[in-house]
Amino acid sequence: GDCFPCPSEGCPMMGHYADRFQGKLKRVNQKYFLNTAADEPFATWRQKVFIKLSGVKKTRGDINLVFHDTQGNTKEYEVANGDLSQDEVYTKYLDVEINPKKTTKIEFLWNKAIFSLLWARLGAETVNIIHGEDGHR
């Protein structure tokens, strides 16, 4: 997450357009890392997620977000699991396979642990997502 979001001149690119980022290429023996998706076209979009919970004070379970796109594709990502508290803001970097420009909705899911209180209710007070490509929310 140290390079998130992209600098004002844009995210460095590999391949054909790498020469547009001369300033990033001055060091010798640099290591580069690239996260890819499991399926074609293998692209992912880095997004930073902030979730503030509402409902019960503390419970156990996990929080997932499901991204939906214009073509009916969905991908689910875990944001937090274990002990959950409404006093915390859960933050996570996700490499999402759904293009932010084609995202139609993002679904909030809470799965409670089997031994959690049966009557417990939990929701999202706020869900903020920052897209790494251009810093937009």
Secondary structure as UniProt FT lines:
FT   TURN            2..3
FT   TURN            8..9
FT   HELIX           15..25
FT   TURN            40..41
FT   STRAND          45..55
FT   STRAND          58..69
FT   TURN            70..71
FT   STRAND          74..85
FT   TURN            86..87
FT   STRAND          89..96
FT   HELIX           100..102
FT   STRAND          103..112
FT   TURN            114..115
FT   TURN            118..119
FT   STRAND          122..131
FT   TURN            132..134
//
